[in-house]
């Protein structure tokens, strides 16, 4: 949890001395249409690794072709990178911006539903499922069908009770 707290604070810390950092990143986001903006936010739920078109489709709740089209639009706009065809990742601080925007814009239920859909993607062939399961461990948990708890050292309930000064969630 302390690593996540550090990650969440990294963009804020950079912006503290120079508010132009977050403002500059935000300008790119503000140019996106509604569907692109939603894709930008929800793809960040997968964690820090590259996301395949199948994982993207699951996160976005659409088919793989539409997910790939949206991801490619974001690549063209400089909001995502595509190191190899069909795989996407965030450049630099944009993932932090996207995750922060997802927390502020999308409801808990929307984020959890996206992660639940993505956790059903068959792991293997580098599909990013590992990153999705790891990301699910750090987002607020709740009942989602018959899912097994995400493998993590601390449950969300225990993390919430952890003293806030020790890296716990407020």
Buried (B, 14 or more C-beta within 10 A) or exposed (E): BEEBBEBBEEBEEBBEEEEEBBEEBBEBBEEBEEBBBBBBBBBBBBBBBBBBBBBBBBBBBBEBEBBBBBBBBBBEBEBBBBEEEBBBBBEEBBBBBBBBBBBEEBEEEBBBBBBBBBBEBEEEEEBBBBBBBBBBBBBEBEEBEEBEEBEBEBEBEEBEEBEEEEBBBE
